[in-house]
Amino acid sequence: MHYRKTLEFRVFSTINFLFMALVVCGVTLPFLHLLAVSLSDSAANTSGKVRFLPIGVNMEAYKFIFQHPSILSGFKNAIVQTVVGTLISLFMMTICAYPLSKPIKGRKVMIWLVMLTMFFNGGLVPTYMLIKGLGLLDTLWAIVLPFSIAPYFLMIMINFFQSFPENIEESALMDGLNPIQILFMIVLPLSKTIIAAMSLFLVVMYWNNWFNSLIYLNSPDKYPIMLIVRNILDGANLVNGALTGTNLEKLSTASLQSAAIMATTLPIFCTIPFVQKHFTKGVLLGAVKG
């Protein structure tokens, strides 16, 4: 019997290892291919010889990326949108999730309304008319305020606060603290896991949020980097203008596009190690009601 269990465990471990290796390859190989293309010369990219190792290594594409004024302003706009949007979203969802985690009157109706918005919304045209009517078009607030509360993330935070030990809050009440003080002085300092997990979700959401910028921003100097990269991938004038006066033997459209993708995804990859230890725990605690 022991031999059978051991054999079954080995078979399961082998299959699990092969499956995870396949997943890792599916994630990393496209990334390595883009990196190789971004570092290869024009002739190698044109001939289609580049796979996972660069041919004729050069940094011309990255030099152009970090010298072009539109791309530099795009990074600045993206950082501002991400930081402001994440902070506002965390604040808004926290002050909404904490009361909804308590047995207040009408709580079930409000949670049902929140869940309803996960499946139905007003649509793009009514949302655009609302933002235009509020005078938010072509401003940072058009990107941040209307989308500051994500229903799915809000539900995770509600479940997390429901699992928070009640005796801690009761002790704080006996010490004379009001609910707002309890939230900001007691609950939030002990909720680093869910805050870290939500922060990562929100940072990725705002960093990749090029579509709303395309719809609600009219000034190119306010475009975030992801919208500029989208224009590059669509063959916008930036690419054609980039190759004017440039050494075509070293820089091609393919290398420029790949370098733009690499430059915009690396900041997200760099943030993961700082929140990884809190990420899994925070999501599990928020997804499973205590």
C-alpha positions as CSV (number, residue, x, y, z in Angstrom):
1,M,0.0,0.0,0.0
2,H,2.8,2.3,0.9
3,Y,4.5,1.5,-2.4
4,R,1.3,2.3,-4.3
5,K,0.9,5.7,-2.7
6,T,4.6,6.5,-3.3
7,L,4.2,5.5,-7.0
8,E,1.0,7.6,-7.4
9,F,2.7,10.5,-5.7
10,R,5.7,10.2,-8.0
11,V,3.5,10.1,-11.1
12,F,1.5,13.1,-9.9
13,S,4.7,15.0,-9.2
14,T,6.1,14.2,-12.6
15,I,2.9,15.3,-14.4
16,N,2.7,18.4,-12.2
17,F,6.4,19.3,-13.0
18,L,5.9,18.8,-16.7
19,F,2.7,20.9,-16.7
20,M,4.4,23.7,-14.8
21,A,7.4,23.6,-17.0
22,L,5.1,23.9,-20.0
23,V,3.4,26.9,-18.4
24,V,6.8,28.6,-17.6
25,C,8.0,28.0,-21.1
26,G,4.8,29.5,-22.5
27,V,5.3,32.6,-20.4
28,T,9.1,33.1,-20.7
29,L,9.8,32.1,-24.4
30,P,7.8,35.0,-25.9
31,F,9.5,37.4,-23.5
32,L,12.9,36.1,-24.5
33,H,12.0,36.4,-28.1
34,L,11.1,40.0,-27.7
35,L,14.3,40.7,-25.8
36,A,16.3,39.1,-28.6
37,V,14.5,41.0,-31.3
38,S,15.0,44.3,-29.5
39,L,18.8,43.7,-29.3
40,S,19.3,42.4,-32.8
41,D,20.2,44.4,-35.9
42,S,17.9,45.3,-38.8
43,A,19.3,42.6,-41.2
44,A,18.7,39.8,-38.7
45,N,15.2,40.9,-37.9
46,T,14.3,41.3,-41.5
47,S,15.5,37.9,-42.4
48,G,13.6,36.3,-39.6
49,K,16.6,34.5,-38.1
50,V,16.1,35.9,-34.6
51,R,14.6,33.3,-32.1
52,F,15.7,33.5,-28.5
53,L,19.3,34.9,-28.8
54,P,20.1,38.3,-30.3
55,I,22.1,38.5,-33.5
56,G,24.4,41.4,-34.1
57,V,23.8,42.9,-30.6
58,N,23.1,46.6,-30.5
59,M,21.3,49.0,-28.1
60,E,20.1,51.5,-30.7
61,A,16.4,50.7,-30.1
62,Y,16.8,51.3,-26.3
63,K,18.8,54.5,-26.9
64,F,16.0,55.8,-29.1
65,I,13.3,54.8,-26.6
66,F,14.9,56.6,-23.7
67,Q,15.9,59.7,-25.7
68,H,12.6,60.3,-27.5
69,P,10.6,63.2,-25.7
70,S,7.2,61.6,-26.3
71,I,8.2,58.3,-24.7
72,L,9.8,60.1,-21.7
73,S,6.7,62.1,-21.1
74,G,4.7,58.9,-21.6
75,F,6.6,57.3,-18.7
76,K,6.0,60.4,-16.5
77,N,2.3,60.4,-17.3
78,A,2.0,56.7,-16.7
79,I,3.7,56.9,-13.3
80,V,1.4,59.8,-12.3
81,Q,-1.7,57.9,-13.4
82,T,-0.6,54.8,-11.6
83,V,0.4,56.3,-8.3
84,V,-2.6,58.7,-8.0
85,G,-5.0,56.1,-9.3
86,T,-3.7,53.4,-7.0
87,L,-3.8,55.6,-3.9
88,I,-7.3,56.9,-4.6
89,S,-8.6,53.4,-5.4
90,L,-7.2,51.9,-2.2
91,F,-8.7,54.7,-0.2
92,M,-12.1,54.5,-1.9
93,M,-12.4,50.8,-1.7
94,T,-11.2,50.7,1.9
95,I,-13.8,53.1,3.1
96,C,-16.4,51.2,1.2
97,A,-15.3,47.7,2.1
98,Y,-15.0,48.2,5.8
99,P,-18.5,49.3,6.5
100,L,-20.0,46.7,4.2
101,S,-18.1,44.0,6.1
102,K,-20.2,44.9,9.2
103,P,-23.9,43.9,9.9
104,I,-25.3,47.3,9.0
105,K,-28.8,47.9,7.8
106,G,-29.2,47.4,4.0
107,R,-25.8,45.7,3.7
108,K,-27.1,42.8,1.6
109,V,-28.8,45.2,-0.9
110,M,-25.6,47.3,-1.3
111,I,-23.4,44.2,-1.8
112,W,-25.9,42.9,-4.4
113,L,-25.7,46.3,-6.2
114,V,-21.9,46.1,-6.2
115,M,-22.0,42.6,-7.6
116,L,-24.5,43.7,-10.2
117,T,-22.0,46.1,-11.7
118,M,-19.6,43.2,-12.2
119,F,-21.9,41.9,-14.9
120,F,-23.7,45.0,-16.2
121,N,-22.5,48.6,-16.8
122,G,-23.8,51.7,-18.5
123,G,-21.6,51.3,-21.5
124,L,-19.0,53.4,-23.2
125,V,-21.2,56.1,-24.6
126,P,-23.1,56.9,-21.4
127,T,-19.8,56.9,-19.4
128,Y,-18.2,59.2,-22.0
129,M,-21.2,61.6,-21.8
130,L,-21.0,61.6,-18.0
131,I,-17.3,62.4,-17.9
132,K,-17.8,65.1,-20.5
133,G,-20.7,66.5,-18.5
134,L,-18.6,66.7,-15.4
135,G,-15.9,68.6,-17.3
136,L,-13.2,65.9,-16.8
137,L,-12.3,65.3,-20.4
138,D,-8.6,65.6,-21.1
139,T,-7.6,65.5,-17.4
140,L,-6.0,63.0,-15.1
141,W,-9.3,62.7,-13.2
142,A,-11.1,61.3,-16.2
143,I,-8.8,58.3,-16.0
144,V,-8.7,58.0,-12.2
145,L,-12.0,58.9,-10.6
146,P,-14.6,57.0,-12.7
147,F,-12.7,53.7,-12.3
148,S,-11.5,54.1,-8.7
149,I,-13.7,51.3,-7.4
150,A,-13.3,47.9,-9.0
151,P,-16.2,45.7,-7.9
152,Y,-14.2,42.4,-7.9
153,F,-11.4,43.9,-5.8
154,L,-14.0,45.5,-3.5
155,M,-15.6,42.1,-2.9
156,I,-12.2,40.6,-2.0
157,M,-11.6,43.4,0.5
158,I,-15.0,43.0,2.0
159,N,-14.3,39.3,2.6
160,F,-11.0,40.1,4.2
161,F,-12.4,42.6,6.6
162,Q,-15.1,40.1,7.6
163,S,-12.4,37.7,8.7
164,F,-10.7,40.3,10.8
165,P,-10.8,39.3,14.6
166,E,-13.8,41.0,16.2
167,N,-12.2,41.0,19.7
168,I,-9.5,43.4,18.6
169,E,-12.1,45.9,17.4
170,E,-14.2,45.4,20.5
171,S,-11.2,46.2,22.7
172,A,-10.5,49.3,20.7
173,L,-14.1,50.4,21.1
174,M,-13.8,49.9,24.9
175,D,-10.7,52.1,24.8
176,G,-12.7,54.9,23.4
177,L,-11.9,54.8,19.7
178,N,-14.6,55.4,17.1
179,P,-15.0,53.2,14.0
180,I,-12.9,55.6,11.8
181,Q,-10.0,55.6,14.2
182,I,-10.3,51.8,14.5
183,L,-10.1,51.4,10.7
184,F,-7.0,53.7,10.2
185,M,-5.2,53.0,13.5
186,I,-5.9,49.3,14.2
187,V,-7.3,47.5,11.1
188,L,-5.2,48.9,8.3
189,P,-1.8,48.4,10.0
190,L,-2.7,44.8,10.5
191,S,-3.9,44.4,6.9
192,K,-0.7,44.7,5.0
193,T,-1.3,41.4,3.1
194,I,-4.5,42.5,1.5
195,I,-3.2,46.1,0.9
196,A,-0.1,44.7,-0.9
197,A,-2.2,42.3,-3.0
198,M,-4.7,45.0,-4.0
199,S,-1.9,47.5,-4.7
200,L,-0.3,45.1,-7.2
201,F,-3.6,44.5,-8.9
202,L,-4.2,48.2,-9.2
203,V,-0.7,49.1,-10.3
204,V,-1.0,46.7,-13.2
205,M,-4.5,47.9,-14.0
206,Y,-3.6,51.6,-14.2
207,W,-0.2,51.0,-15.9
208,N,-1.9,49.0,-18.7
209,N,-4.9,51.3,-18.9
210,W,-4.3,52.7,-22.4
211,F,-7.9,52.3,-23.7
212,N,-9.4,54.9,-21.3
213,S,-6.6,57.3,-22.1
214,L,-7.3,56.9,-25.8
215,I,-11.0,57.7,-25.2
216,Y,-10.8,60.5,-22.6
217,L,-7.5,62.2,-23.4
218,N,-7.2,64.6,-26.3
219,S,-3.7,66.0,-25.8
220,P,-0.9,63.8,-27.0
221,D,1.4,65.3,-24.3
222,K,-0.9,63.7,-21.7
223,Y,-0.7,60.1,-23.2
224,P,0.7,57.4,-20.9
225,I,3.5,55.2,-22.1
226,M,1.2,52.2,-22.9
227,L,-0.9,54.3,-25.3
228,I,2.3,55.5,-27.0
229,V,3.4,51.9,-27.3
230,R,0.0,50.9,-28.7
231,N,0.5,53.6,-31.3
232,I,3.9,52.2,-32.1
233,L,2.6,48.7,-32.5
234,D,-0.1,50.1,-34.8
235,G,2.5,51.6,-37.0
236,A,1.8,55.2,-36.0
237,N,3.9,58.1,-37.2
238,L,6.3,57.7,-34.3
239,V,7.8,54.6,-35.8
240,N,8.1,56.0,-39.3
241,G,9.6,59.2,-37.9
242,A,11.9,57.2,-35.7
243,L,13.7,55.6,-38.6
244,T,14.3,59.0,-40.3
245,G,18.0,59.9,-39.9
246,T,18.7,56.7,-38.1
247,N,21.2,54.0,-39.1
248,L,18.9,51.4,-40.7
249,E,21.5,48.7,-40.4
250,K,21.2,48.8,-36.6
251,L,17.6,49.9,-35.9
252,S,14.4,48.5,-37.5
253,T,10.7,48.8,-36.8
254,A,10.6,45.3,-35.2
255,S,13.5,46.1,-32.8
256,L,11.9,49.4,-31.9
257,Q,8.5,47.8,-31.2
258,S,10.1,45.0,-29.1
259,A,12.2,47.5,-27.2
260,A,9.1,49.6,-26.4
261,I,7.3,46.5,-25.1
262,M,10.3,45.5,-22.9
263,A,10.8,49.0,-21.5
264,T,7.2,49.3,-20.5
265,T,6.8,45.8,-18.9
266,L,10.0,45.8,-16.9
267,P,8.8,48.3,-14.3
268,I,5.9,45.9,-13.5
269,F,8.2,43.0,-13.2
270,C,10.5,45.0,-10.8
271,T,7.6,45.6,-8.4
272,I,6.6,41.9,-8.0
273,P,9.5,40.8,-5.7
274,F,8.5,43.5,-3.2
275,V,4.9,42.3,-2.8
276,Q,5.3,38.6,-3.6
277,K,5.5,37.5,0.0
278,H,2.2,39.2,0.8
279,F,0.4,38.6,-2.5
280,T,-0.7,35.0,-2.2
281,K,-1.7,35.3,1.4
282,G,-3.6,38.5,0.8
283,V,-5.6,37.0,-2.1
284,L,-6.4,33.8,-0.2
285,L,-7.6,35.7,2.9
286,G,-9.7,38.0,0.8
287,A,-11.2,35.3,-1.4
288,V,-12.2,32.9,1.4
289,K,-14.6,34.2,3.9
290,G,-13.5,33.6,7.4
